[in-house]
């Protein structure tokens, strides 16, 4: 059999490992990856993307047969980006160099990629047929963080992945290059899953076994609560619908319900819903409407910057809600609101600018002020959304 690691022509698979002071384990990981490729007859290479190691990681990786690619920019994602950019294989299989993943399983990922999948995600959790050996995953990661964030990814993004954090995965290099990933930190792996689902990529899973971290010199790089927040932040930023639209619509629904009950002075038991209920309703309407406008602006910006794929529904909304229409709607809202306020001002004039029945007068003042605020929001947001629309079609 020819040496599958010395061929100058096209390669089928590049195994990429990010590395930062992994002298304890990097040689073993490289050795397993090379063994797996050789035994399966896969033409490939092993790349170690070194992120500034100060120990003997680079020398050990080269001695074990890897091609070491130095990556100056710090971060897990930055290291992987550097390694993937240097890869020559049609497919890339990435995995951490801490010996927690068994690189002898690489051929299973290649098999799924050959079937036409764009992304093949490893699954360590029992829900996907995987296995976590004792001491291999912290309690909170196993029972809370990973299942919850994986469930959010399925609900919000339609991803079929049940282990969104798993770092052992394979993908078509051309497909990943088209995702336009931005995260240079630990969010890189999660971002890949989210964007793959958003663009409609074909995603499969492979159950794997997670082994305890083999490093002894230094502890794992992950920080539970810091990295958990960074993952939640990423999920929210990539889903303006759940960050802005859904909460905004719920607040608007609350505001409308409060107005429907408070304007006629409905009684619920001993309580009579009055001016204070109107104030709470106005708060819901103003904040909720602003949140919906933020959804439109954020989605338009994200699409224009390539963070999110094109959305035909949003395009139709932006084309229908033109600047002139938005300004007209805002003007109408302001005029109706001013009419309410003028009626209240006239009532005060008729009372000789003296004391008023506030429970009665506030039924004019609160809706009037709310309509003026909403009108101004619509007018100003129309300019912003129009500007973003120009950028998006530039």
Helices and strands as residue ranges (DSSP letters): E 11-19, H 26-40, E 44-50, H 57-64, E 67-70, H 76-86, E 89-94, G 103-105, H 106-114, E 119-123, G 126-128, E 131-132, H 139-140, I 141-145, H 146-157, E 169-172, H 173-177, H 188-198, E 203-207, E 209-210, H 224-237, H 240-240, I 241-245, H 246-262, E 267-268, E 271-272, H 275-304, H 312-320, H 323-350, H 358-392
